[in-house]
Amino acid sequence: DGDIPEPATFLLLFAGLTGLAAFRKKLGTR
């Protein structure tokens, strides 16, 4: 159990990275 990362975990990580990038870009634009 736990050998392969669950899709939910991957999506959560991806969403986090995307959100962080968007947040930094927003601050940079501002």
mmCIF file of the N, C-alpha and C atoms, coordinates in Angstrom:
data_MODEL
# 
_entry.id   MODEL 
# 
loop_
_atom_site.group_PDB 
_atom_site.id 
_atom_site.type_symbol 
_atom_site.label_atom_id 
_atom_site.label_alt_id 
_atom_site.label_comp_id 
_atom_site.label_asym_id 
_atom_site.label_entity_id 
_atom_site.label_seq_id 
_atom_site.pdbx_PDB_ins_code 
_atom_site.Cartn_x 
_atom_site.Cartn_y 
_atom_site.Cartn_z 
_atom_site.occupancy 
_atom_site.B_iso_or_equiv 
_atom_site.pdbx_formal_charge 
_atom_site.auth_seq_id 
_atom_site.auth_comp_id 
_atom_site.auth_asym_id 
_atom_site.auth_atom_id 
_atom_site.pdbx_PDB_model_num 
ATOM 1  N N  . ASP A 1 1  ? 0.837  -1.198 0.000   1.00 0.00 ? 1  ASP A N  1 
ATOM 2  C CA . ASP A 1 1  ? 0.000  0.000  0.000   1.00 0.00 ? 1  ASP A CA 1 
ATOM 3  C C  . ASP A 1 1  ? 0.878  1.256  0.000   1.00 0.00 ? 1  ASP A C  1 
ATOM 4  N N  . GLY A 1 2  ? 0.692  2.113  -0.988  1.00 0.00 ? 2  GLY A N  1 
ATOM 5  C CA . GLY A 1 2  ? 1.469  3.343  -1.042  1.00 0.00 ? 2  GLY A CA 1 
ATOM 6  C C  . GLY A 1 2  ? 2.658  3.239  -1.983  1.00 0.00 ? 2  GLY A C  1 
ATOM 7  N N  . ASP A 1 3  ? 2.746  2.128  -2.721  1.00 0.00 ? 3  ASP A N  1 
ATOM 8  C CA . ASP A 1 3  ? 3.855  1.992  -3.672  1.00 0.00 ? 3  ASP A CA 1 
ATOM 9  C C  . ASP A 1 3  ? 3.687  2.996  -4.818  1.00 0.00 ? 3  ASP A C  1 
ATOM 10 N N  . ILE A 1 4  ? 2.440  3.148  -5.275  1.00 0.00 ? 4  ILE A N  1 
ATOM 11 C CA . ILE A 1 4  ? 2.162  4.079  -6.370  1.00 0.00 ? 4  ILE A CA 1 
ATOM 12 C C  . ILE A 1 4  ? 1.352  5.267  -5.846  1.00 0.00 ? 4  ILE A C  1 
ATOM 13 N N  . PRO A 1 5  ? 1.844  6.488  -6.069  1.00 0.00 ? 5  PRO A N  1 
ATOM 14 C CA . PRO A 1 5  ? 1.142  7.693  -5.613  1.00 0.00 ? 5  PRO A CA 1 
ATOM 15 C C  . PRO A 1 5  ? -0.275 7.738  -6.165  1.00 0.00 ? 5  PRO A C  1 
ATOM 16 N N  . GLU A 1 6  ? -1.223 8.115  -5.324  1.00 0.00 ? 6  GLU A N  1 
ATOM 17 C CA . GLU A 1 6  ? -2.611 8.185  -5.778  1.00 0.00 ? 6  GLU A CA 1 
ATOM 18 C C  . GLU A 1 6  ? -2.814 9.413  -6.668  1.00 0.00 ? 6  GLU A C  1 
ATOM 19 N N  . PRO A 1 7  ? -3.688 9.282  -7.661  1.00 0.00 ? 7  PRO A N  1 
ATOM 20 C CA . PRO A 1 7  ? -3.985 10.398 -8.579  1.00 0.00 ? 7  PRO A CA 1 
ATOM 21 C C  . PRO A 1 7  ? -4.383 11.656 -7.818  1.00 0.00 ? 7  PRO A C  1 
ATOM 22 N N  . ALA A 1 8  ? -5.122 11.474 -6.734  1.00 0.00 ? 8  ALA A N  1 
ATOM 23 C CA . ALA A 1 8  ? -5.573 12.623 -5.945  1.00 0.00 ? 8  ALA A CA 1 
ATOM 24 C C  . ALA A 1 8  ? -4.370 13.383 -5.387  1.00 0.00 ? 8  ALA A C  1 
ATOM 25 N N  . THR A 1 9  ? -3.376 12.638 -4.902  1.00 0.00 ? 9  THR A N  1 
ATOM 26 C CA . THR A 1 9  ? -2.182 13.277 -4.344  1.00 0.00 ? 9  THR A CA 1 
ATOM 27 C C  . THR A 1 9  ? -1.426 14.026 -5.429  1.00 0.00 ? 9  THR A C  1 
ATOM 28 N N  . PHE A 1 10 ? -1.308 13.394 -6.608  1.00 0.00 ? 10 PHE A N  1 
ATOM 29 C CA . PHE A 1 10 ? -0.605 14.015 -7.732  1.00 0.00 ? 10 PHE A CA 1 
ATOM 30 C C  . PHE A 1 10 ? -1.325 15.286 -8.168  1.00 0.00 ? 10 PHE A C  1 
ATOM 31 N N  . LEU A 1 11 ? -2.650 15.192 -8.261  1.00 0.00 ? 11 LEU A N  1 
ATOM 32 C CA . LEU A 1 11 ? -3.443 16.359 -8.683  1.00 0.00 ? 11 LEU A CA 1 
ATOM 33 C C  . LEU A 1 11 ? -3.315 17.472 -7.654  1.00 0.00 ? 11 LEU A C  1 
ATOM 34 N N  . LEU A 1 12 ? -3.293 17.100 -6.382  1.00 0.00 ? 12 LEU A N  1 
ATOM 35 C CA . LEU A 1 12 ? -3.185 18.098 -5.320  1.00 0.00 ? 12 LEU A CA 1 
ATOM 36 C C  . LEU A 1 12 ? -1.837 18.810 -5.413  1.00 0.00 ? 12 LEU A C  1 
ATOM 37 N N  . LEU A 1 13 ? -0.776 18.039 -5.629  1.00 0.00 ? 13 LEU A N  1 
ATOM 38 C CA . LEU A 1 13 ? 0.554  18.620 -5.752  1.00 0.00 ? 13 LEU A CA 1 
ATOM 39 C C  . LEU A 1 13 ? 0.628  19.523 -6.978  1.00 0.00 ? 13 LEU A C  1 
ATOM 40 N N  . PHE A 1 14 ? 0.086  19.037 -8.102  1.00 0.00 ? 14 PHE A N  1 
ATOM 41 C CA . PHE A 1 14 ? 0.090  19.810 -9.343  1.00 0.00 ? 14 PHE A CA 1 
ATOM 42 C C  . PHE A 1 14 ? -0.675 21.119 -9.162  1.00 0.00 ? 14 PHE A C  1 
ATOM 43 N N  . ALA A 1 15 ? -1.829 21.017 -8.496  1.00 0.00 ? 15 ALA A N  1 
ATOM 44 C CA . ALA A 1 15 ? -2.658 22.206 -8.257  1.00 0.00 ? 15 ALA A CA 1 
ATOM 45 C C  . ALA A 1 15 ? -1.906 23.195 -7.372  1.00 0.00 ? 15 ALA A C  1 
ATOM 46 N N  . GLY A 1 16 ? -1.184 22.665 -6.397  1.00 0.00 ? 16 GLY A N  1 
ATOM 47 C CA . GLY A 1 16 ? -0.423 23.522 -5.491  1.00 0.00 ? 16 GLY A CA 1 
ATOM 48 C C  . GLY A 1 16 ? 0.672  24.273 -6.231  1.00 0.00 ? 16 GLY A C  1 
ATOM 49 N N  . LEU A 1 17 ? 1.405  23.559 -7.092  1.00 0.00 ? 17 LEU A N  1 
ATOM 50 C CA . LEU A 1 17 ? 2.479  24.187 -7.862  1.00 0.00 ? 17 LEU A CA 1 
ATOM 51 C C  . LEU A 1 17 ? 1.910  25.224 -8.816  1.00 0.00 ? 17 LEU A C  1 
ATOM 52 N N  . THR A 1 18 ? 0.794  24.876 -9.462  1.00 0.00 ? 18 THR A N  1 
ATOM 53 C CA . THR A 1 18 ? 0.162  25.799 -10.416 1.00 0.00 ? 18 THR A CA 1 
ATOM 54 C C  . THR A 1 18 ? -0.322 27.050 -9.695  1.00 0.00 ? 18 THR A C  1 
ATOM 55 N N  . GLY A 1 19 ? -0.936 26.837 -8.524  1.00 0.00 ? 19 GLY A N  1 
ATOM 56 C CA . GLY A 1 19 ? -1.441 27.961 -7.745  1.00 0.00 ? 19 GLY A CA 1 
ATOM 57 C C  . GLY A 1 19 ? -0.297 28.863 -7.291  1.00 0.00 ? 19 GLY A C  1 
ATOM 58 N N  . LEU A 1 20 ? 0.796  28.255 -6.872  1.00 0.00 ? 20 LEU A N  1 
ATOM 59 C CA . LEU A 1 20 ? 1.943  29.026 -6.410  1.00 0.00 ? 20 LEU A CA 1 
ATOM 60 C C  . LEU A 1 20 ? 2.527  29.843 -7.557  1.00 0.00 ? 20 LEU A C  1 
ATOM 61 N N  . ALA A 1 21 ? 2.660  29.220 -8.721  1.00 0.00 ? 21 ALA A N  1 
ATOM 62 C CA . ALA A 1 21 ? 3.201  29.904 -9.900  1.00 0.00 ? 21 ALA A CA 1 
ATOM 63 C C  . ALA A 1 21 ? 2.300  31.074 -10.289 1.00 0.00 ? 21 ALA A C  1 
ATOM 64 N N  . ALA A 1 22 ? 0.990  30.832 -10.260 1.00 0.00 ? 22 ALA A N  1 
ATOM 65 C CA . ALA A 1 22 ? 0.035  31.885 -10.621 1.00 0.00 ? 22 ALA A CA 1 
ATOM 66 C C  . ALA A 1 22 ? 0.098  33.020 -9.600  1.00 0.00 ? 22 ALA A C  1 
ATOM 67 N N  . PHE A 1 23 ? 0.239  32.658 -8.335  1.00 0.00 ? 23 PHE A N  1 
ATOM 68 C CA . PHE A 1 23 ? 0.306  33.655 -7.268  1.00 0.00 ? 23 PHE A CA 1 
ATOM 69 C C  . PHE A 1 23 ? 1.556  34.525 -7.428  1.00 0.00 ? 23 PHE A C  1 
ATOM 70 N N  . ARG A 1 24 ? 2.695  33.896 -7.709  1.00 0.00 ? 24 ARG A N  1 
ATOM 71 C CA . ARG A 1 24 ? 3.947  34.644 -7.880  1.00 0.00 ? 24 ARG A CA 1 
ATOM 72 C C  . ARG A 1 24 ? 3.863  35.525 -9.117  1.00 0.00 ? 24 ARG A C  1 
ATOM 73 N N  . LYS A 1 25 ? 3.249  34.977 -10.183 1.00 0.00 ? 25 LYS A N  1 
ATOM 74 C CA . LYS A 1 25 ? 3.105  35.752 -11.419 1.00 0.00 ? 25 LYS A CA 1 
ATOM 75 C C  . LYS A 1 25 ? 2.224  36.969 -11.170 1.00 0.00 ? 25 LYS A C  1 
ATOM 76 N N  . LYS A 1 26 ? 1.172  36.763 -10.372 1.00 0.00 ? 26 LYS A N  1 
ATOM 77 C CA . LYS A 1 26 ? 0.250  37.854 -10.054 1.00 0.00 ? 26 LYS A CA 1 
ATOM 78 C C  . LYS A 1 26 ? 0.988  38.944 -9.276  1.00 0.00 ? 26 LYS A C  1 
ATOM 79 N N  . LEU A 1 27 ? 1.817  38.526 -8.329  1.00 0.00 ? 27 LEU A N  1 
ATOM 80 C CA . LEU A 1 27 ? 2.575  39.496 -7.539  1.00 0.00 ? 27 LEU A CA 1 
ATOM 81 C C  . LEU A 1 27 ? 3.584  40.209 -8.428  1.00 0.00 ? 27 LEU A C  1 
ATOM 82 N N  . GLY A 1 28 ? 4.187  39.467 -9.354  1.00 0.00 ? 28 GLY A N  1 
ATOM 83 C CA . GLY A 1 28 ? 5.180  40.050 -10.251 1.00 0.00 ? 28 GLY A CA 1 
ATOM 84 C C  . GLY A 1 28 ? 4.535  41.081 -11.171 1.00 0.00 ? 28 GLY A C  1 
ATOM 85 N N  . THR A 1 29 ? 3.343  40.766 -11.661 1.00 0.00 ? 29 THR A N  1 
ATOM 86 C CA . THR A 1 29 ? 2.638  41.679 -12.567 1.00 0.00 ? 29 THR A CA 1 
ATOM 87 C C  . THR A 1 29 ? 2.226  42.935 -11.815 1.00 0.00 ? 29 THR A C  1 
ATOM 88 N N  . ARG A 1 30 ? 1.847  42.748 -10.558 1.00 0.00 ? 30 ARG A N  1 
ATOM 89 C CA . ARG A 1 30 ? 1.412  43.869 -9.740  1.00 0.00 ? 30 ARG A CA 1 
ATOM 90 C C  . ARG A 1 30 ? 2.633  44.712 -9.377  1.00 0.00 ? 30 ARG A C  1 
# 
